[in-house]
Amino acid sequence: MAVEKVCSKCVLDNTIEEIQFDNNNICNFCKIHEELETKYPLNTEKTKKELDSVIRKIKNQKRSGKYDCVLGVSGGRDSTYTLFQAVKLGLNPLAVHFDNGWNSDIAVENIRNATKILNVDLETVVADWEEFKDLQLSFLKASVPDAEVPTDWVIFSVLYEVAKKENIKFIIHGHSFRTEGSTPLSWTYMDGKYVKSVHKIFGRKKIKSFPLMSAFDYFKYTFFYKIKQIRILYYLDYDEKKIIKLLKTKLKWRDYGGKHFESSYTSFFQSYILMKKFKIDKRKLHLSALIRSGQINRSSAIIKLEKDPYIGGETQKIYTLKKLGITGKEFDLIMNKKIKSFKDYPTSYSLIKLLKGPLYIANKLGMIPDSLINKYFKLNNK
């Protein structure tokens, strides 16, 4: 789809299926951001009290082990800063990392430095490479823009599994709507049934080395075991430039390039495959969020978008294909295959829509995050 209309406030456009514009040409993604800013206003007594309340609940939970929360770490800026803040707030997190075989050396070093300096225990779940490669290839062959979903869903699955094992009731995520924005459902959809169905159709290997929770597992973790997801960055000021400087100074953190490029596969997928095949530029989400939070002006964002994000060249392409075990011809077939979406495969999407009411209630009770409600319902009325 050609770009015909762009939000007058951010840089999101009509190539996003879910986008809607008001009479002032401001998009619904900006409206969601405004709602979140109202719900989580910065530097107010209300926000401070709410964060203090959240931290007290985490500290006061009944548990048998030494940890009061599980916190996923990737070596990226967001998760590293979240870990820093969790410790600063007096929490005792168990840092959990899922190693899918694509970690950059910088990401590994960032995780090691942060956990060592902050004196935080680290648990790493390592995927069998052949199993995970088979799962990733399945999504590439499925010809959907969700090829990062296997990693994301396994991370969620791992965090919940570790939380249950350790009898921990809180999972802390490093997401900030002020820098991340809200991801369109048409760009990224995930649930356990979807992941398993795509793998069943296109995969060859049986998965044994890492968990893939089902929708039933998710509801069981949430409503039976009462494990909650917390996003503490919603309550905290998040200036990218200041955070990067802090992490470099305090935790010996090193930058790795683009957003979420701590993974070499993510770097290639988002800047090459997603751009060239699906015409999806995820930088628009990140830059739009920064515009709304006053960290960059719209003109500067537009200039950044004019630059090709792919800087890996032929070397990165050759490396990625070799690691995936596919030839150039096989990759070309994947790139030229007809584009599909999650709606072309078995998923739990109809169940999620059916449970809209209970999920809204769960969100009000703080059991599931705002991002789930926004993505599946507020931004998607179909």
N, C-alpha and C positions, 0 to 999 in steps of 0.2 A: 504494500500500500504506500502510495506517495504521501509525503508530508504536505497537507493542505491547510492545517490549522494548528497553531502553537499557542499554548497558554501565555497570556500577557504578563503573568507573574513569574512563572518558572520556565523550564525549557521542555516540558512534556508536550507531546503532540498527538495528533489523531491516528498515528500508527499503533497506538495502544488501544486495544479493543474496548476496554472498559471506560475510557476517558469520556467525560462530559464537560461542557462549558456553560457558564452562566451568562447573563446579559453583558457582563463586563469582560467576557472572554477569560475568566479565571476557572481553572479546572477543579474537578472534584477531589483530586489528590491534594491540592492546596487546602481545600476545605477540611479534609481529614487532618492535615497538619495543624490547622487552627484549632480543631477540636482537642487534639492532644496537648497543644500548648495551654489551652484553657484548663484541661484536666491536670496537667503537670507543670504549672507555672514555675519558672525559675526564681530563685532568690526571694522566696516569700516564706513567711512563718508557717503557712499552711503546708507547703511542700516539705519544709524541714521536719515538721511534726509527723507527716505521713511517712517520710523516710525513716525517722526514728522509730516509728511504730513497726514498720516492716522489719527493721534490724532487730528490734526486741523480740518479735515473734520468731525470727530465725534462731536467735540465741537461746530463747526459752523453750524451744521444742523439746519434747521428751525423746531421747535417743540413747542408744546403747554404745555407740562408738564415739570417737574423738572429734569428728567433723560435724559442722552444723549446716553445711551446704555443699552441693556439687557445682563446679564451675568449669565449663568447657573452655579449653585454650587451644588456639591454632598457631600462635606466634604472630598473629596479626595485631594491628594497633588496638582495635576495639576490645578484643578479649584480654589483651595484656593490661590495658587501662582498667578494665572491669576488675581484674584480679588485684591490681594495685589498690583500687578503691575499696574492694571487699575487705582486704586486710587492714586498710586504714580505718575502716568503720568498726573494726574489732571482731570481724568474723574469722572463723577457722575453716576455710574451704578445702575440699579435696579437688585439686586440679585434675581434669580428665582430658586426655587427648586421643583422638582417633587417627591412627596412622594408616592412610590408604595407599601409601607407596609413592605419593607425589609431593611430599614435603620438600621445600627448597632448603638448602643448607642454612640460609638466614633464618627461616622460620624455626628450625630445630634449635639453633643457637639462641634465638629470642625466648623460646620456651624454657630452655635450660637456665639461662641467666635470670629470668623473672622468678621462677620457682625457687631457685637457690637463694637469691638476694632477699626474697620475701619469706623465706623459710616455710614454703608450702609443699606438702607432699603431692607427688604427681603419679597418676595411674595412666598408663598408655595401653590402649587396645590396638593391637597390630593385626591388620587384615592379611589373610593369605593373598599374596599378590595375584595369583592366577584366578582366584575366585572374584576378587574385586575388579580386575581387568575385564573379566567376562561380563560382570554386571554393567560396567561403564560402556563396553562395546554394545551391549543390548540396547541401551538408550540411544546410542549414536545410530544404530541400525533402525530403531523405531522412528527416527526422523522427527523427533520432537525437540522443542527448545529447552527441555527440562533435563539436559544431560548432566547437570550438576546435582540433581535431586538424589541420586544414589548416595553421594557423600553426605548431603544435608540430612537425609532421613536416617542414615546409619548413625550419625552423630547424635540425633535426638534419641534414637533407640539405645545407644550406648549410655547416654546420660541418665535415662530413666532406669535402665538395668542396674547401673552402679548405685543410683540413689536407693533403689529398692533393696539391693544387696547390703548396703551400709545403713539401712533404716533411716535415711535422710529424707526430710519432707520438702526440701527446697532446692530447686535448680536455678542458678543464676546465669542469665544470658548476657552477652555483650552487645546487644542491639540498641542503637539510639536512633529514634525517628528523626532527630535533628541533623543527622549525617547520612542515614540510610534511606529515609523515605519509606514508602509503602510499595511493595512489589506487586505488579498486576498479576492476577490469576492466570491470564493467558500467556504470561511470560514464564511463570514458575508455579507449577502445581505439584503437590506431593501428598501421598498417603501410602500406607503399607501395601494395600491391595494393588495399587498402581505399580509400585516398584516390583512387586512379585509377579504381576501379570506380564509386564514387559520382559522381565527376565525369563519367564516361562516360555514366551513366544520366541525370543531371540537368543537366549543363553544356552549354555551347554553344561556348565558345572553346577554342582550342588553347593549351596552356601552353608558353611559350617563355622567359619572363624569369626563371624560378627553377627549381631542380632539384627533382625528386620521386624520391628513390632507392627502388628496389625492395628486397624482402627479399634478393634475390641481391646487390644493391649493398652492403647492410648487412653481409652475411657476407663479402663481398670486402674491404670496408674493414677489417673486424675481423680476419679470419684471413689474408688475403693481404698487405694493406698494413700489418697489425699496428698499427692506430690504436686507442688505448685511451681510454676515458672515465674521468676522474678526478673525484671529488667531495671536494675538500680540506676542505669545511666539516664533513665527518663527523669529522675529527680535531680540530676546533676548537670551543671553547666559543661558544655562539651565544645570547646574551641579546638579544631583540628591542629592548627599550628602550635598552640600552647601545649597540647597533649603530646604531640610528637617530641617537642623539646624536653618535656618532663620525663618521658619514657627513656629518651636517649641519656639523659643525665642521671636518673635514678636507677634504671634497670638495664643499662647498656644495650638498649633496644636499637635495632638497625632497620632502616626502611628497605622495602623489597620491590618498590615500584608502584603499580596501580592498585586500585581498590580490590581487596581479596586476592592479590597476586602472591600471597605467601605460598600458594600451591602452584606448581608449574603447569598443572593441567588446567586449573582455573584461568590462569594467564592466557593460555593458548585458546581455550574454549571461548572465553568471553571476548577476547580481542580479535580472534580470527573466525572461528566457526559461527559463533552467534551473530557476528557482524556481517559476514559474507553470505551465509546461507539464509539466515532468518531476518536479516536487516534489523536486528535488535541491538541497541546501544545502551547497555546498563549504566554507562556513565551519566545518562540523563537523569536517572533516579537519584544518584549520589549528588550531582551538581544541583539539581532542583531542591533537594533537602538543604543543601548549604545556602542556596539563595534565600529560602524561606527563613532560615535561622540567622540570616545576616552575616554569614561568613564569607560570602563571595557575591559580587554583583552579577546581574544577568548578562551583561555585555561580555564580561570575562569568561563566563560559562559557555557562551556561544562560540567564542574564539577557541576554547579548549575542545569543543565538539567538532570543530573543523579539522582537527588533526587526527590522523589515523592512529588508533590506540595500539595497533599491532606493531611492535618494534623487534619482535623475535627473529624475523627473517627466516630464510630457508633452514638455518641451523636448528631453530626451535621446532620447526615443522618436522624435520627429519628425526629429531630426538623423540618427539611425541609419538610419531607413527611407529618408530622402532620399538618404543616402550610398550605401545599397545599391541604390537605384533601384527600390524597390517601394512600392506604395500601402498604405494602411491595410487595405483589403479583402484584398489579397494576403497581408499579414502575418497577418491573422486566420485565413486559410485554413491558413497554416503552423502557427499556434498550435493550431488545432483538428484538425489531421491526426492520424491514429492513430499512436501512439508505436511506434517500431521500435528495433532494436539492430543492432550490427555483424554479428550472426549472420544478419541478413536480406540481407546483401550479400556478394559475393565478397571473401574476405580470405586472408591467409596464416596464419590461426590454426591450422589443422590441421597445417601444416608446423612451426610453432613448437612445438606439443605433441609432434610426432614427434621433434623435435631436443632434447627435454628433457635427455637425458643429456649430449650435447656442450655444451649451454649451461651446465649445472651445472659442467662441467670448465672451461669458459672463464671462468666466474665465479671459480672457485678460483684460476685463473692471473691474475686481475685484468684480464681482457680485456673483460668486460662488467660493468655495475654490479649491485649487490645489488637495486636497485629493480626491475630487469627480472625477476629470479628470483622475488622476493617477489610481484610483481603477477600474473605469468602462471602461477605454479605453487603457491607456498606459500599464497597467499590464494585460489586458485581451483582446486578439485579436480574441476571438472566437465569 
